[in-house]
Amino acid sequence: MGFVVKPALVAGGDTVVAALRERKAADPSGLASAKDTLRDTLLQQKRQAVVRSYLDFLKDSALRAGRLDVHADVKG
């Protein structure tokens, strides 16, 4: 269910009073596409985090083994 309210009235600084004007039933038609989009976005973020973690692991391993030199004075 969704709610539509009248314009809010401010009563005393930080208190907001609102009155319910009517009720609207929720529209589930857009839920399937929004769910697919959300799932794809979360999966992409998780994949990026895994790749980032793996690259950090490889970098740390190479640093500890002495196979990687890091030059802090190079900007970029």
HELIX and SHEET records of a PDB file:
HELIX    1   1 PRO A   28  GLY A   30  5                                   3    
HELIX    2   2 LEU A   31  ALA A   65  1                                  35    
SHEET    1   A 2 GLY A   2  VAL A   5  0                                        
SHEET    2   A 2 LEU A  20  LYS A  24 -1                                        
SHEET    1   B 2 LEU A   9  VAL A  10  0                                        
SHEET    2   B 2 VAL A  16  VAL A  17 -1                                        
END                                                                             
